[in-house]
Amino acid sequence: GAETSREQTPYLPITAEEIAEDAARCREAGVAMVHLHVRTADGKASQDAELFRAAIRAIRARCDVLIQTSTGGAVGMTADERCGPLTLTGADRPDMATLTTGTVNFGDDVFSNPRPLVREIARRIRALGIRPEIECFDTGMIEQAEWLAKDGLVDLPAHYDFVLGVPGSLGASERALDFMIGSLP
């Protein structure tokens, strides 16, 4: 995710070429989709469209994998900042984009996703014809996706991603995973 640094792991890809190399290795291992975050040259989280464009082009030049961009960005980013990759067009447009459907404690920070912000990001994703990935840190976020579907902002069945084990959110355990799966519509 965006909060990870090279100090935490020397394997973190930062440049477009490093990201593309990792994506190609993942494709060779059998994955069909990659979740994409980008960073500035000094490793700071970014939602800059040009950094996404460079990474997407590098990935597509190396492998045939679906590309899902983050609209989560990093704690504290505005809606416009978070939606940077959604401004890309043509072959640079992502296949999917994340849609975090609720607020969660995120370590010592708060990953703020109030309903108006979630609806706005969902509107932007839908208007572009990009498939959302419903990013869930707890079951309340699954329920929020159902509200978004009732409002015509997402289609069900949806693609869900469970993010478990972030300090301050639902733990990474078999019991938690079973609970999340059992909560899907």
C-alpha positions as CSV (number, residue, x, y, z in Angstrom):
1,G,0.0,0.0,0.0
2,A,0.9,3.7,-0.1
3,E,2.1,3.7,3.5
4,T,4.9,1.2,2.9
5,S,8.4,2.5,2.5
6,R,11.8,1.2,1.3
7,E,13.0,1.5,4.9
8,Q,10.4,-1.2,5.8
9,T,11.2,-3.4,2.8
10,P,14.1,-3.0,0.3
11,Y,11.9,-4.8,-2.3
12,L,9.4,-2.0,-2.7
13,P,9.2,-1.0,-6.4
14,I,9.3,2.7,-6.9
15,T,10.1,3.6,-10.5
16,A,7.8,2.7,-13.4
17,E,10.4,0.1,-14.6
18,E,10.7,-1.5,-11.1
19,I,6.9,-1.7,-10.9
20,A,6.7,-3.2,-14.4
21,E,9.4,-5.8,-13.5
22,D,7.4,-6.9,-10.5
23,A,4.1,-7.0,-12.4
24,A,5.7,-9.2,-15.1
25,R,7.1,-11.5,-12.4
26,C,3.6,-11.7,-10.9
27,R,2.1,-12.4,-14.3
28,E,4.6,-15.2,-14.9
29,A,3.5,-16.7,-11.5
30,G,-0.1,-16.7,-12.7
31,V,-1.8,-13.5,-11.5
32,A,-4.4,-11.8,-13.7
33,M,-4.5,-8.4,-12.0
34,V,-2.1,-6.0,-10.2
35,H,-3.0,-3.4,-7.7
36,L,-1.1,-0.2,-8.4
37,H,0.3,2.5,-6.1
38,V,2.9,5.0,-7.4
39,R,5.5,7.0,-5.6
40,T,7.7,10.1,-6.2
41,A,11.4,9.5,-6.8
42,D,12.0,9.8,-3.0
43,G,9.5,7.1,-2.3
44,K,6.6,9.2,-1.0
45,A,3.0,8.1,-1.9
46,S,1.5,9.9,-4.9
47,Q,-1.6,9.9,-6.9
48,D,0.0,11.9,-9.7
49,A,-1.6,11.0,-13.1
50,E,1.8,11.2,-14.9
51,L,3.4,8.7,-12.5
52,F,0.4,6.3,-13.0
53,R,0.7,6.8,-16.8
54,A,4.4,5.9,-16.8
55,A,3.8,2.8,-14.6
56,I,0.8,1.7,-16.7
57,R,2.7,2.0,-19.9
58,A,5.7,0.2,-18.5
59,I,3.4,-2.7,-17.2
60,R,1.5,-3.0,-20.5
61,A,4.7,-3.1,-22.5
62,R,5.9,-6.1,-20.5
63,C,2.7,-8.2,-19.7
64,D,-1.0,-8.6,-20.3
65,V,-2.3,-8.1,-16.8
66,L,-5.4,-6.2,-15.6
67,I,-4.3,-3.0,-13.9
68,Q,-6.2,-1.7,-10.9
69,T,-5.2,1.7,-9.6
70,S,-5.6,3.0,-6.1
71,T,-8.0,5.8,-5.3
72,G,-7.1,5.6,-1.7
73,G,-3.8,7.3,-2.1
74,A,-2.4,8.1,1.3
75,V,-3.9,9.3,4.5
76,G,-4.9,13.0,4.2
77,M,-5.2,13.3,0.4
78,T,-8.2,15.2,-1.1
79,A,-10.7,13.6,-3.4
80,D,-9.1,15.2,-6.4
81,E,-5.7,14.0,-5.4
82,R,-7.0,10.5,-4.8
83,C,-8.7,10.4,-8.2
84,G,-5.5,11.3,-10.1
85,P,-5.3,8.0,-12.0
86,L,-9.0,8.4,-13.1
87,T,-8.0,11.3,-15.3
88,L,-6.0,9.0,-17.7
89,T,-7.5,8.3,-21.0
90,G,-7.3,5.7,-23.8
91,A,-4.8,2.9,-23.4
92,D,-3.5,4.6,-20.2
93,R,-6.8,4.3,-18.4
94,P,-6.8,1.6,-15.7
95,D,-9.1,-1.4,-16.0
96,M,-10.2,-1.1,-12.4
97,A,-10.0,1.3,-9.5
98,T,-10.3,0.8,-5.8
99,L,-13.3,2.2,-3.9
100,T,-12.9,2.2,-0.1
101,T,-16.4,2.4,1.2
102,G,-15.7,3.5,4.8
103,T,-13.5,5.2,7.3
104,V,-11.0,3.1,9.3
105,N,-8.3,3.6,11.9
106,F,-5.0,3.1,10.1
107,G,-2.2,2.6,12.5
108,D,-1.8,6.0,14.2
109,D,-3.8,7.8,11.5
110,V,-7.4,7.7,10.3
111,F,-8.1,6.7,6.7
112,S,-11.1,9.0,6.2
113,N,-13.8,8.0,3.7
114,P,-17.1,9.7,4.7
115,R,-20.1,8.8,2.7
116,P,-20.1,12.0,0.5
117,L,-16.5,11.3,-0.5
118,V,-17.2,7.7,-1.2
119,R,-20.2,8.6,-3.4
120,E,-18.1,11.1,-5.3
121,I,-15.3,8.7,-6.0
122,A,-17.9,6.0,-7.0
123,R,-19.5,8.6,-9.4
124,R,-16.2,9.3,-11.1
125,I,-15.3,5.6,-11.4
126,R,-18.8,4.8,-12.9
127,A,-18.8,7.8,-15.3
128,L,-15.5,6.5,-16.8
129,G,-16.8,2.9,-17.2
130,I,-14.1,1.6,-14.9
131,R,-14.9,-1.4,-12.8
132,P,-14.6,-0.6,-9.0
133,E,-13.0,-2.9,-6.5
134,I,-14.8,-2.6,-3.2
135,E,-12.0,-2.2,-0.7
136,C,-13.2,-3.4,2.7
137,F,-11.3,-3.1,6.1
138,D,-14.4,-4.4,7.9
139,T,-18.0,-5.7,7.2
140,G,-19.6,-2.3,7.5
141,M,-17.8,-1.4,4.2
142,I,-19.5,-4.4,2.5
143,E,-22.9,-3.0,3.7
144,Q,-21.9,0.5,2.3
145,A,-21.3,-1.1,-1.1
146,E,-24.9,-2.4,-1.0
147,W,-26.1,1.2,-0.3
148,L,-24.0,2.4,-3.3
149,A,-25.6,-0.3,-5.4
150,K,-29.1,0.9,-4.3
151,D,-28.1,4.4,-5.3
152,G,-27.0,3.2,-8.8
153,L,-23.3,4.0,-8.2
154,V,-21.9,0.4,-8.3
155,D,-23.2,-2.8,-9.8
156,L,-23.6,-6.1,-7.9
157,P,-22.2,-8.6,-7.9
158,A,-19.0,-6.6,-7.3
159,H,-15.4,-7.3,-6.9
160,Y,-14.4,-7.2,-3.2
161,D,-11.0,-6.9,-1.6
162,F,-10.6,-7.6,2.1
163,V,-7.8,-5.6,3.7
164,L,-7.1,-7.4,7.0
165,G,-4.4,-6.8,9.6
166,V,-3.9,-3.1,9.4
167,P,-3.4,-1.9,13.0
168,G,-6.7,-0.4,14.1
169,S,-8.9,-2.4,11.7
170,L,-10.1,-6.0,11.5
171,G,-7.3,-8.5,12.3
172,A,-5.8,-10.9,9.8
173,S,-7.2,-14.2,11.0
174,E,-9.1,-17.1,9.5
175,R,-12.1,-16.2,11.7
176,A,-12.1,-12.6,10.4
177,L,-11.8,-13.8,6.8
178,D,-14.7,-16.2,7.3
179,F,-16.8,-13.4,8.8
180,M,-16.1,-11.1,5.9
181,I,-16.9,-13.8,3.3
182,G,-20.1,-14.6,5.2
183,S,-21.1,-11.0,5.0
184,L,-20.9,-10.7,1.2
185,P,-24.2,-10.2,-0.6
